[in-house]
Amino acid sequence: QSTAVDIALQYFCDLIETIDLNLAKPIFIIHDAIIFDINQSYIEKFSSIVKKGFYDKDLGHFPLKIEEFSKK
Protein backbone atom coordinates (compact mmCIF):
# COMPACT_ATOMS: atom_id res chain seq x y z
CA GLN A 1 0.00 0.00 0.00
CA SER A 2 2.79 2.46 0.80
CA THR A 3 4.41 1.72 -2.58
CA ALA A 4 1.20 2.80 -4.31
CA VAL A 5 1.22 6.09 -2.40
CA ASP A 6 4.90 6.60 -3.23
CA ILE A 7 4.14 6.09 -6.93
CA ALA A 8 1.16 8.46 -6.72
CA LEU A 9 3.19 11.19 -5.05
CA GLN A 10 6.00 10.83 -7.60
CA TYR A 11 3.47 11.15 -10.41
CA PHE A 12 1.88 14.20 -8.80
CA CYS A 13 5.29 15.89 -8.73
CA ASP A 14 5.92 14.99 -12.38
CA LEU A 15 2.43 16.13 -13.40
CA ILE A 16 2.82 19.50 -11.73
CA GLU A 17 6.06 20.03 -13.65
CA THR A 18 4.28 19.17 -16.92
CA ILE A 19 1.01 21.09 -16.80
CA ASP A 20 0.28 24.80 -17.24
CA LEU A 21 -0.11 25.96 -13.64
CA ASN A 22 -1.84 29.12 -14.84
CA LEU A 23 -4.72 26.95 -16.10
CA ALA A 24 -4.68 24.02 -13.65
CA LYS A 25 -4.13 24.74 -9.97
CA PRO A 26 -3.45 21.85 -7.58
CA ILE A 27 -5.66 22.33 -4.53
CA PHE A 28 -4.93 19.38 -2.26
CA ILE A 29 -3.90 15.72 -2.05
CA ILE A 30 -6.01 12.99 -0.49
CA HIS A 31 -3.92 9.84 0.01
CA ASP A 32 -3.50 8.74 -3.62
CA ALA A 33 -5.57 11.42 -5.37
CA ILE A 34 -4.85 15.01 -6.28
CA ILE A 35 -7.55 17.63 -6.75
CA PHE A 36 -7.15 20.43 -9.32
CA ASP A 37 -9.11 23.53 -10.21
CA ILE A 38 -8.87 23.51 -14.01
CA ASN A 39 -9.80 26.27 -16.41
CA GLN A 40 -12.54 25.03 -18.76
CA SER A 41 -10.35 25.77 -21.81
CA TYR A 42 -7.61 23.44 -20.47
CA ILE A 43 -9.65 20.36 -19.52
CA GLU A 44 -9.11 18.49 -22.79
CA LYS A 45 -5.34 19.08 -22.78
CA PHE A 46 -5.07 18.21 -19.08
CA SER A 47 -7.04 14.99 -19.64
CA SER A 48 -4.79 13.94 -22.51
CA ILE A 49 -1.71 14.42 -20.33
CA VAL A 50 -3.14 12.34 -17.48
CA LYS A 51 -4.51 9.59 -19.74
CA LYS A 52 -0.96 8.78 -20.85
CA GLY A 53 -0.50 7.22 -17.42
CA PHE A 54 2.71 7.05 -15.44
CA TYR A 55 5.78 4.93 -16.11
CA ASP A 56 8.07 3.96 -13.24
CA LYS A 57 11.45 2.58 -14.32
CA ASP A 58 11.32 -0.17 -11.70
CA LEU A 59 7.62 -1.03 -11.55
CA GLY A 60 6.35 -0.32 -15.06
CA HIS A 61 3.30 1.48 -16.39
CA PHE A 62 0.43 2.69 -14.21
CA PRO A 63 -2.86 3.69 -15.86
CA LEU A 64 -4.60 6.73 -14.39
CA LYS A 65 -8.15 8.01 -14.37
CA ILE A 66 -9.83 11.36 -14.05
CA GLU A 67 -13.07 12.14 -12.30
CA GLU A 68 -14.56 15.47 -13.27
CA PHE A 69 -16.67 17.55 -10.94
CA SER A 70 -18.08 20.85 -12.08
CA LYS A 71 -19.29 23.86 -10.15
CA LYS A 72 -23.02 24.40 -10.28
Backbone bond lengths (Angstrom), bond angles and torsions (degrees), N, CA, C in turn:
res aa  C-N    CA-C-N  psi(-1)  N-CA   C-N-CA  omega(-1)  CA-C   N-CA-C  phi
1 Q - - - 1.444 - - 1.530 111.27 -
2 S 1.328 117.26 -40.82 1.466 118.57 -179.81 1.520 111.41 -67.79
3 T 1.347 117.72 -30.56 1.459 120.17 177.11 1.522 110.44 -63.59
4 A 1.326 117.17 -39.53 1.465 120.78 178.46 1.522 110.55 -62.15
5 V 1.316 117.30 -41.42 1.467 120.45 179.04 1.518 109.92 -67.56
6 D 1.330 117.29 -39.93 1.468 120.59 177.23 1.522 110.96 -59.41
7 I 1.330 116.58 -44.20 1.468 121.42 178.39 1.529 109.77 -63.19
8 A 1.324 116.86 -44.56 1.466 120.84 -179.99 1.525 110.70 -60.23
9 L 1.303 117.41 -46.75 1.465 120.47 -179.00 1.524 111.88 -64.47
10 Q 1.343 116.90 -38.00 1.464 119.77 177.11 1.524 110.20 -63.88
11 Y 1.346 116.34 -42.36 1.454 119.40 178.24 1.521 111.28 -64.12
12 F 1.316 117.47 -41.58 1.468 120.27 179.46 1.527 110.33 -58.01
13 C 1.326 116.47 -42.31 1.475 119.94 178.28 1.526 110.69 -63.13
14 D 1.337 116.54 -45.27 1.466 120.75 178.88 1.526 110.92 -63.28
15 L 1.321 117.07 -42.27 1.464 121.53 -178.95 1.525 110.81 -61.95
16 I 1.305 116.52 -44.62 1.463 120.60 -178.70 1.530 111.08 -63.35
17 E 1.324 116.95 -30.75 1.465 119.88 176.76 1.528 112.01 -76.01
18 T 1.335 117.49 -17.67 1.463 122.62 -174.82 1.525 113.36 -94.75
19 I 1.315 117.06 -36.88 1.462 120.99 -171.89 1.528 112.25 -82.65
20 D 1.318 115.36 167.32 1.461 122.38 174.58 1.529 107.76 -85.51
21 L 1.311 116.28 104.78 1.465 120.86 -176.21 1.530 113.10 -70.50
22 N 1.317 117.61 -9.77 1.461 120.13 173.04 1.526 111.14 -77.11
23 L 1.346 116.05 -20.88 1.465 120.74 -176.65 1.525 113.42 -113.35
24 A 1.319 117.41 -14.63 1.469 122.01 179.77 1.522 108.17 -139.07
25 K 1.307 115.69 108.16 1.471 121.42 -176.66 1.528 110.01 -102.31
26 P 1.340 117.69 120.25 1.466 118.74 173.51 1.529 109.14 -68.27
27 I 1.321 116.40 133.67 1.459 120.61 -176.82 1.526 110.93 -104.36
28 F 1.341 116.43 -51.44 1.460 118.88 176.87 1.522 110.61 -164.06
29 I 1.339 115.20 165.37 1.460 123.30 179.02 1.523 108.03 -112.92
30 I 1.323 115.42 135.87 1.458 122.28 173.43 1.525 106.76 -122.29
31 H 1.295 116.91 102.66 1.465 125.10 179.21 1.537 112.15 51.66
32 D 1.330 117.67 -88.63 1.465 120.12 -178.71 1.530 111.64 -121.37
33 A 1.329 116.06 29.12 1.466 121.74 177.30 1.523 108.67 -133.79
34 I 1.310 114.98 148.76 1.463 120.28 175.51 1.527 107.83 -124.86
35 I 1.310 115.49 137.35 1.462 122.18 -177.67 1.527 108.47 -106.41
36 F 1.341 115.91 131.76 1.461 122.60 179.15 1.517 110.30 -121.69
37 D 1.314 115.57 150.35 1.456 122.76 166.02 1.529 104.72 -103.15
38 I 1.328 116.39 112.53 1.469 121.29 -171.51 1.520 110.09 -115.03
39 N 1.321 115.23 131.58 1.451 121.43 174.64 1.528 108.37 -62.07
40 Q 1.330 116.35 136.42 1.464 121.62 -177.50 1.530 112.35 -51.66
41 S 1.318 117.33 -37.68 1.468 121.44 -177.74 1.534 112.73 -69.91
42 Y 1.327 117.98 -12.92 1.463 122.02 -175.25 1.530 113.22 -107.79
43 I 1.316 117.79 -3.50 1.466 120.61 -174.40 1.525 112.34 -60.36
44 E 1.307 117.75 -45.20 1.467 120.23 -178.42 1.531 111.37 -62.86
45 K 1.318 117.64 -45.92 1.468 121.62 178.58 1.523 110.76 -63.52
46 F 1.323 117.37 -45.26 1.455 122.22 179.02 1.530 110.06 -58.92
47 S 1.320 116.43 -46.24 1.470 121.17 179.57 1.518 111.46 -60.10
48 S 1.319 117.49 -41.25 1.464 119.84 -179.34 1.530 111.43 -66.29
49 I 1.313 117.42 -33.61 1.469 120.97 177.06 1.530 109.94 -66.46
50 V 1.316 116.19 -47.53 1.468 120.67 -177.16 1.526 111.36 -67.80
51 K 1.326 117.50 -39.08 1.466 120.80 -176.98 1.525 113.57 -65.13
52 K 1.317 117.26 -13.87 1.472 119.87 175.05 1.523 111.08 -67.72
53 G 1.332 116.30 -21.38 1.456 120.07 -179.37 1.516 111.28 83.09
54 F 1.308 115.15 -168.81 1.462 121.65 -178.32 1.516 108.86 -131.31
55 Y 1.320 116.68 135.06 1.459 121.13 177.70 1.521 109.23 -113.10
56 D 1.334 115.70 122.26 1.459 122.31 174.37 1.518 107.77 -103.41
57 K 1.326 117.06 131.12 1.467 120.75 -174.84 1.523 112.94 -60.86
58 D 1.313 117.82 -27.40 1.461 120.74 -179.09 1.527 113.65 -95.43
59 L 1.313 116.94 -32.10 1.468 120.54 -172.08 1.519 114.57 -110.79
60 G 1.332 117.87 -9.39 1.455 120.31 176.89 1.514 114.87 95.43
61 H 1.320 115.14 -156.98 1.463 122.70 -173.41 1.529 111.22 -89.94
62 F 1.332 115.11 138.55 1.459 121.64 177.03 1.531 108.14 -122.64
63 P 1.337 117.44 117.90 1.470 119.38 175.69 1.524 109.20 -72.95
64 L 1.314 116.06 151.95 1.464 121.82 -178.92 1.514 109.71 -128.10
65 K 1.323 116.35 158.67 1.457 119.45 176.73 1.521 109.69 -133.70
66 I 1.307 114.03 157.97 1.458 122.00 178.75 1.518 108.45 -119.33
67 E 1.312 115.57 136.82 1.451 121.14 169.85 1.512 106.68 -116.40
68 E 1.309 116.03 126.17 1.467 120.54 -175.89 1.525 110.27 -103.80
69 F 1.306 114.00 131.07 1.464 121.83 175.04 1.511 106.68 -124.14
70 S 1.299 117.12 133.50 1.460 119.17 -179.70 1.524 110.24 -114.88
71 K 1.315 114.19 153.60 1.468 120.65 176.46 1.525 108.80 -73.95
72 K 1.292 116.48 139.87 1.466 119.15 176.28 1.490 109.63 -134.51
